[in-house]
Amino acid sequence: MIFSRAMAYACLTVLAGVLAVVAALMILLTIAQVVRGEAVPEPVARAVGTVIAAGLALLCRAVAKRLV
């Protein structure tokens, strides 16, 4: 199956959006747990996951922009 540039752009843009939402939700979850006084399980792992998700979102968006 041959993908067009437009389809690749759309897929990468959607993937970037999903990864950005995941990163934002991880940050909001951490803030909510701190405010409520709950223990944050594995804060380093959550921070690394957030950075990776945000980095992949930026990378996907940059690749998508180069396709246009």
N, C-alpha and C positions, 0 to 999 in steps of 0.2 A: 504494500500500500504506500503510495507516494503522498507525502504531506506537502502542502503548499506553504509558502512563507507566511501567509496570513493565518493558516491553521497553527503553525508553530508559534507565531507571535501570540495568538489567543491562548494557547495552552500554557506557554511560559508566563504570560501575564496573570492567568488564573492561578497557577502554581505559586507565583510570587505573592499574590493576594492571600492565599490560604496560609502560606508560611508566615506572612506578616501578622495575620490574625492569631495564629498559634503563639507567636512570640508575645504579642500584646496580652493574650489571655494568661500566659505563664507569668508575666509581670504583674498583672492584676490579681492573680491568685496569691502570689507571694505577698503583695501589699495587703490584701484582705486578711491573710493569715497573721501577719505581723500586727495589724490593727486590732484583731480579735484576741491577740495574746496567745495564739496557738503556736506550737512548735512547727517550724518549717522543716519538713523531712528532706534531707540531702540538698541543702541550699547550693552547694557548689555544683552538683550535677544539674540542678535546675538552671543555674546561671549559665553553665556551659551549653545546655540545650537551647536556651533563649538566644545566646550569641550565635550558635550554629544556625538556628532557624532564621534569625534576622539576616545573617550573612548570606545564606542561600537565597533568601527573598531578594536581596540587593543584586546578587549575581544573576538570578533568573531575569530580573527586570533589565539589567544591563545587556544581557544577551538578547532579550526581546527587542530592545531599542536598536540594537545593531542590525537586526533583521529587516527593519523598516527602511 
